[in-house]
């Protein structure tokens, strides 16, 4: 199955109107649906919630420009899934020298919602894109869901009921074959980091577990 990121999607009226207003306010920002980062041939897919206003909505790359990326990209780099640990360049835009290795990053909702809070309907509307994206990844073996919304979105995209799988940090869910294995993590948000709910060590433990799970490349 082929997949193309929904760069011009306006299915959700509230989100489309919000982005249109932001394009007027900040015409140099991305201010559109944020495409995934990384190749469809990757064995690992990381699913977040959605773009941050001054992060991915500005830079056009998931988890780039906000606090969440300061946890995610160093973790990816440490375990060999990224070529660099710094998501931003000297001008505070997406670092062109950073590439993902055997990994892809996407979001449950690709458009920035007002107040960073998508509605349940918006999450469900965008789930069709996530389902097609997952289906277009021929080598996919593992998914890391960052937060409860991403956990539910990934399961729905795989045709499963979220109520059958309880979300928890560093929990592994062995889904029915031939589906990929799902790993959960608290979201690497600034709130979780500041409050101590998620430390760098606890976050990177999830990636260590996934790295051990994936067969070593020949």
C-alpha positions as a Markdown table, in Angstrom:
| # | Residue | x | y | z |
|---|---|---|---|---|
| 1 | Unk | 0.0 | 0.0 | 0.0 |
| 2 | Unk | 1.3 | 3.5 | -0.9 |
| 3 | Unk | 1.1 | 6.4 | 1.5 |
| 4 | Unk | 1.3 | 10.2 | 1.0 |
| 5 | Unk | 1.3 | 12.6 | 4.0 |
| 6 | Unk | -1.8 | 14.7 | 4.0 |
| 7 | Unk | 0.0 | 18.0 | 3.6 |
| 8 | Unk | -3.1 | 19.9 | 2.3 |
| 9 | Unk | -5.8 | 18.2 | 4.4 |
| 10 | Unk | -8.7 | 20.4 | 5.6 |
| 11 | Unk | -11.1 | 17.7 | 6.7 |
| 12 | Unk | -11.4 | 19.1 | 10.3 |
| 13 | Unk | -12.9 | 22.6 | 9.9 |
| 14 | Unk | -11.7 | 23.9 | 13.3 |
| 15 | Unk | -8.1 | 22.8 | 12.7 |
| 16 | Unk | -8.1 | 24.2 | 9.1 |
| 17 | Unk | -9.4 | 27.5 | 10.3 |
| 18 | Unk | -6.8 | 27.6 | 13.1 |
| 19 | Unk | -3.9 | 27.0 | 10.8 |
| 20 | Unk | -5.2 | 29.5 | 8.2 |
| 21 | Unk | -5.2 | 32.2 | 11.0 |
| 22 | Unk | -1.7 | 31.2 | 12.0 |
| 23 | Unk | -0.4 | 31.5 | 8.4 |
| 24 | Unk | -1.6 | 35.1 | 8.4 |
| 25 | Unk | 0.1 | 35.7 | 11.8 |
| 26 | Unk | 3.4 | 33.9 | 11.0 |
| 27 | Unk | 3.8 | 33.4 | 7.3 |
| 28 | Unk | 7.3 | 32.0 | 7.6 |
| 29 | Unk | 6.2 | 29.1 | 9.8 |
| 30 | Unk | 5.0 | 25.7 | 8.5 |
| 31 | Unk | 1.4 | 26.1 | 9.7 |
| 32 | Unk | 0.1 | 23.1 | 7.9 |
| 33 | Unk | -0.4 | 19.4 | 8.6 |
| 34 | Unk | 3.1 | 18.1 | 9.7 |
| 35 | Unk | 4.4 | 15.3 | 7.7 |
| 36 | Unk | 6.1 | 12.2 | 9.3 |
| 37 | Unk | 9.9 | 12.1 | 9.5 |
| 38 | Unk | 11.8 | 9.0 | 8.4 |
| 39 | Unk | 11.4 | 6.3 | 5.8 |
| 40 | Unk | 8.4 | 4.0 | 5.4 |
| 41 | Unk | 10.9 | 1.1 | 5.2 |
| 42 | Unk | 11.8 | 1.6 | 8.9 |
| 43 | Unk | 11.2 | -1.1 | 11.5 |
| 44 | Unk | 10.3 | 1.3 | 14.3 |
| 45 | Unk | 7.5 | 3.8 | 14.3 |
| 46 | Unk | 7.2 | 6.4 | 17.0 |
| 47 | Unk | 3.7 | 7.9 | 17.4 |
| 48 | Unk | 3.2 | 11.2 | 19.3 |
| 49 | Unk | 0.1 | 13.2 | 20.0 |
| 50 | Unk | 0.4 | 16.2 | 17.7 |
| 51 | Unk | 2.5 | 19.2 | 16.7 |
| 52 | Unk | 3.4 | 21.9 | 19.2 |
| 53 | Unk | 2.7 | 25.5 | 18.2 |
| 54 | Unk | 6.3 | 26.7 | 18.3 |
| 55 | Unk | 7.7 | 23.2 | 17.7 |
| 56 | Unk | 6.6 | 21.1 | 14.7 |
| 57 | Unk | 4.0 | 23.6 | 13.6 |
| 58 | Unk | 6.8 | 26.1 | 13.2 |
| 59 | Unk | 9.6 | 23.9 | 11.9 |
| 60 | Unk | 7.6 | 21.3 | 9.9 |
| 61 | Unk | 9.3 | 18.3 | 11.6 |
| 62 | Unk | 7.8 | 16.3 | 14.4 |
| 63 | Unk | 9.2 | 17.0 | 17.9 |
| 64 | Unk | 11.5 | 19.7 | 16.6 |
| 65 | Unk | 11.6 | 23.1 | 18.2 |
| 66 | Unk | 10.0 | 22.3 | 21.6 |
| 67 | Unk | 11.0 | 20.6 | 24.9 |
| 68 | Unk | 9.7 | 17.2 | 23.8 |
| 69 | Unk | 12.4 | 17.0 | 21.1 |
| 70 | Unk | 15.1 | 17.6 | 23.7 |
| 71 | Unk | 14.3 | 14.3 | 25.2 |
| 72 | Unk | 13.3 | 12.3 | 22.1 |
| 73 | Unk | 16.2 | 13.0 | 19.7 |
| 74 | Unk | 19.0 | 12.3 | 22.2 |
| 75 | Unk | 17.3 | 9.0 | 23.0 |
| 76 | Unk | 17.0 | 8.1 | 19.4 |
| 77 | Unk | 20.7 | 9.1 | 18.8 |
| 78 | Unk | 21.9 | 7.1 | 21.9 |
| 79 | Unk | 20.3 | 3.9 | 20.6 |
| 80 | Unk | 21.3 | 4.3 | 17.0 |
| 81 | Unk | 18.0 | 5.5 | 15.5 |
| 82 | Unk | 19.3 | 9.0 | 14.6 |
| 83 | Unk | 22.5 | 10.4 | 13.2 |
| 84 | Unk | 22.5 | 13.4 | 15.6 |
| 85 | Unk | 21.1 | 14.3 | 19.0 |
| 86 | Unk | 20.3 | 17.9 | 18.3 |
| 87 | Unk | 17.0 | 18.5 | 16.5 |
| 88 | Unk | 17.7 | 22.2 | 15.8 |
| 89 | Unk | 20.4 | 24.0 | 13.8 |
| 90 | Unk | 22.1 | 27.2 | 14.8 |
| 91 | Unk | 19.2 | 29.2 | 13.6 |
| 92 | Unk | 16.7 | 27.1 | 15.6 |
| 93 | Unk | 15.2 | 25.3 | 12.6 |
| 94 | Unk | 15.2 | 21.6 | 11.8 |
| 95 | Unk | 18.7 | 20.3 | 11.8 |
| 96 | Unk | 19.4 | 19.2 | 8.2 |
| 97 | Unk | 22.3 | 17.0 | 9.4 |
| 98 | Unk | 19.9 | 14.9 | 11.5 |
| 99 | Unk | 18.5 | 11.8 | 9.8 |
| 100 | Unk | 16.6 | 8.8 | 11.2 |
| 101 | Unk | 18.0 | 5.3 | 11.0 |
| 102 | Unk | 15.5 | 2.5 | 10.8 |
| 103 | Unk | 12.9 | 4.7 | 12.5 |
| 104 | Unk | 10.0 | 7.0 | 11.6 |
| 105 | Unk | 8.2 | 9.6 | 13.7 |
| 106 | Unk | 4.5 | 10.5 | 13.2 |
| 107 | Unk | 1.6 | 11.9 | 15.2 |
| 108 | Unk | -1.9 | 10.8 | 16.0 |
| 109 | Unk | -3.1 | 14.3 | 14.9 |
| 110 | Unk | -1.0 | 16.0 | 12.2 |
| 111 | Unk | -2.5 | 19.5 | 12.6 |
| 112 | Unk | -1.9 | 21.9 | 15.6 |
| 113 | Unk | -5.2 | 22.2 | 17.5 |
| 114 | Unk | -6.2 | 25.3 | 19.4 |
| 115 | Unk | -4.8 | 25.2 | 23.0 |
| 116 | Unk | -3.0 | 22.0 | 22.0 |
| 117 | Unk | -6.1 | 20.0 | 22.6 |
| 118 | Unk | -7.6 | 18.0 | 19.7 |
| 119 | Unk | -11.2 | 16.8 | 20.0 |
| 120 | Unk | -12.1 | 13.1 | 20.0 |
| 121 | Unk | -13.6 | 13.6 | 16.5 |
| 122 | Unk | -10.4 | 15.2 | 15.2 |
| 123 | Unk | -8.4 | 12.3 | 16.6 |
| 124 | Unk | -10.6 | 9.8 | 14.9 |
| 125 | Unk | -10.6 | 11.7 | 11.6 |
| 126 | Unk | -6.8 | 11.7 | 11.5 |
| 127 | Unk | -6.7 | 8.0 | 12.4 |
| 128 | Unk | -7.4 | 7.0 | 8.9 |
| 129 | Unk | -4.1 | 8.6 | 7.8 |
| 130 | Unk | -2.2 | 6.7 | 10.6 |
| 131 | Unk | -3.8 | 3.4 | 9.6 |
| 132 | Unk | -2.7 | 3.9 | 6.0 |
| 133 | Unk | 0.8 | 4.9 | 7.1 |
| 134 | Unk | 1.2 | 1.8 | 9.2 |
| 135 | Unk | -0.1 | -0.4 | 6.4 |
| 136 | Unk | 2.5 | 1.2 | 4.1 |
| 137 | Unk | 5.4 | 0.2 | 6.3 |
| 138 | Unk | 6.4 | -3.3 | 5.1 |
| 139 | Unk | 9.2 | -3.9 | 7.6 |
| 140 | Unk | 7.4 | -2.5 | 10.7 |
| 141 | Unk | 8.1 | -4.5 | 13.9 |
| 142 | Unk | 7.7 | -2.1 | 16.7 |
| 143 | Unk | 5.6 | 1.0 | 17.6 |
| 144 | Unk | 6.4 | 3.3 | 20.5 |
| 145 | Unk | 3.3 | 5.2 | 21.6 |
| 146 | Unk | 4.1 | 8.4 | 23.4 |
| 147 | Unk | 1.2 | 9.0 | 25.8 |
| 148 | Unk | -2.3 | 7.7 | 26.2 |
| 149 | Unk | -3.8 | 9.4 | 23.1 |
| 150 | Unk | -1.1 | 7.9 | 20.9 |
| 151 | Unk | -1.6 | 4.5 | 22.5 |
| 152 | Unk | -5.3 | 4.5 | 21.6 |
| 153 | Unk | -4.7 | 5.9 | 18.1 |
| 154 | Unk | -2.1 | 3.2 | 17.3 |
| 155 | Unk | -4.4 | 0.5 | 18.5 |
| 156 | Unk | -7.4 | 1.8 | 16.5 |
| 157 | Unk | -5.2 | 2.2 | 13.4 |
| 158 | Unk | -4.3 | -1.5 | 13.8 |
| 159 | Unk | -7.9 | -2.5 | 14.0 |
| 160 | Unk | -7.8 | -3.3 | 17.8 |
| 161 | Unk | -9.9 | -2.0 | 20.7 |
| 162 | Unk | -7.9 | 0.3 | 23.0 |
| 163 | Unk | -9.9 | -1.0 | 26.0 |
| 164 | Unk | -8.2 | -4.4 | 25.6 |
| 165 | Unk | -4.7 | -2.9 | 26.2 |
| 166 | Unk | -3.9 | -0.8 | 29.3 |
| 167 | Unk | -1.6 | 2.1 | 28.8 |
| 168 | Unk | 1.4 | 2.3 | 31.1 |
| 169 | Unk | 5.0 | 3.6 | 31.0 |
| 170 | Unk | 7.5 | 1.1 | 29.5 |
| 171 | Unk | 4.7 | -1.5 | 29.0 |
| 172 | Unk | 5.1 | -4.0 | 26.1 |
| 173 | Unk | 2.0 | -5.3 | 24.3 |
| 174 | Unk | 2.4 | -8.4 | 22.2 |
| 175 | Unk | -0.4 | -7.9 | 19.6 |
| 176 | Unk | -1.9 | -10.6 | 17.5 |
| 177 | Unk | 0.3 | -11.7 | 14.6 |
| 178 | Unk | 1.3 | -10.3 | 12.2 |
| 179 | Unk | 0.8 | -6.9 | 13.9 |
| 180 | Unk | 3.9 | -5.1 | 15.3 |
| 181 | Unk | 4.6 | -5.1 | 19.0 |
| 182 | Unk | 3.4 | -2.0 | 20.8 |
| 183 | Unk | 5.6 | -0.3 | 23.5 |
| 184 | Unk | 4.1 | 2.5 | 25.7 |
| 185 | Unk | 5.8 | 5.5 | 27.2 |
| 186 | Unk | 4.7 | 8.6 | 29.0 |
| 187 | Unk | 4.8 | 11.5 | 26.5 |
| 188 | Unk | 8.1 | 13.4 | 26.6 |
| 189 | Unk | 6.3 | 16.7 | 27.1 |
| 190 | Unk | 7.7 | 19.6 | 29.0 |
| 191 | Unk | 5.0 | 19.1 | 31.7 |
| 192 | Unk | 6.0 | 15.5 | 32.3 |
| 193 | Unk | 9.7 | 16.4 | 32.4 |
| 194 | Unk | 9.3 | 19.4 | 34.7 |
| 195 | Unk | 7.1 | 17.5 | 37.2 |
| 196 | Unk | 9.4 | 14.5 | 37.3 |
| 197 | Unk | 6.8 | 12.1 | 36.0 |
| 198 | Unk | 9.3 | 11.3 | 33.3 |
| 199 | Unk | 13.0 | 11.5 | 33.6 |
| 200 | Unk | 15.6 | 11.0 | 30.9 |
| 201 | Unk | 16.5 | 7.6 | 32.4 |
| 202 | Unk | 13.0 | 6.4 | 32.5 |
| 203 | Unk | 12.3 | 7.6 | 29.0 |
| 204 | Unk | 15.5 | 6.1 | 27.5 |
| 205 | Unk | 14.7 | 2.8 | 29.2 |
| 206 | Unk | 11.9 | 2.4 | 26.7 |
| 207 | Unk | 14.2 | 2.8 | 23.7 |
| 208 | Unk | 16.7 | 0.4 | 25.3 |
| 209 | Unk | 14.0 | -2.2 | 25.5 |
| 210 | Unk | 13.0 | -1.7 | 21.9 |
| 211 | Unk | 16.6 | -1.8 | 20.7 |
| 212 | Unk | 16.9 | -5.2 | 22.4 |
| 213 | Unk | 13.7 | -6.4 | 20.9 |
| 214 | Unk | 14.5 | -5.6 | 17.3 |
| 215 | Unk | 16.6 | -8.2 | 15.5 |
| 216 | Unk | 20.2 | -7.0 | 14.8 |
| 217 | Unk | 20.6 | -5.8 | 11.2 |
| 218 | Unk | 22.8 | -8.0 | 9.2 |
